[in-house]
Amino acid sequence: MLKQERLNKIISVVDNQEIAIVSDLAKMVGVSKMTIRRDLNELDQTGKLLRVHGGAQSIASSQAAEKNFNEKREIHVKEKKEVAAKAAKLPKDGETIYIGPGTTLEFMASMLEQTKLRIVTNSIPVFEAAKSNSNNYDLVLIGGSYRRTSGACIGALANADLRSMGYDRAFVDVNGIVKNSLMTANMEEGLTQKIALDRAVHKYVVSDKFKLNKNDFFNFYKLSDTDCLITNPSVANKLVDYYGQFTKIDNS
């Protein structure tokens, strides 16, 4: 197979599958993994695909329109509830915690069983989930400009309020994690989450395994500046090893 035929085949496979790994591509086109890695780097540089750890992702899937929180609530529910349940056990009675926007964090808020907590959030869906929790928690809803897609309040007012407080623990979800970068679809929303993380003693990323190696528009924080990534037990070992160089991975 000529090089250009091989490159065209790689692009076709990645576009059809949305994401493909090096070993599978090498078998499909009958070349070494080293050759595939060189091909992927070349195709990434020319904008034909997105190079991610262990493989490649299609440009179309990485730039897909962001789903709103109602749509996201129906995706990967089992995996989201799995990591939400682990995160919900971390706060201690009497602590002040920040819970950011995200459907996984909605599940977390509903699963909290501590007797006494102060919960600060700029997410109306998270606020509603915490309000419906049978425990009578102190709730602080941060105001600001309302972002309908995520149900979050963002902007200068939200940032000023979040910056004025301190948190024992902050929990954030992401749209994707690529290398050492936590990614989200909206710059303002990312900046708001960054402020809360900066003000927290302990910082957690709570995300299902499908967010790993997934890109999005805005890099709002370094994974290495967090204390732990909480994800699913079924995540691939090579991803645990790779992302484990940046932070602690809890996939128990």
Secondary structure, DSSP 8 states (H G I E B T S, - for coil): --HHHHHHHHHHHHHHHSEEEHHHHHHHHT--HHHHHHHHHHHHHTTSSEEETTEEE-HHHHT-----HHHHTTSSHHHHHHHHHHHHTS--TT-EEEE-SSHHHHHHHHH---SS-EEEESBHHHHHHHHHSSS--EEEE--SEEETTTTEEESHHHHHHHHT--EEEEEE--SEEETTEEEES-HHHHHHHHHHHHTEEEEEEE--GGGBT---SEEEEEGGGSSEEE--TTS-HHHHHHHTTTSEEE--
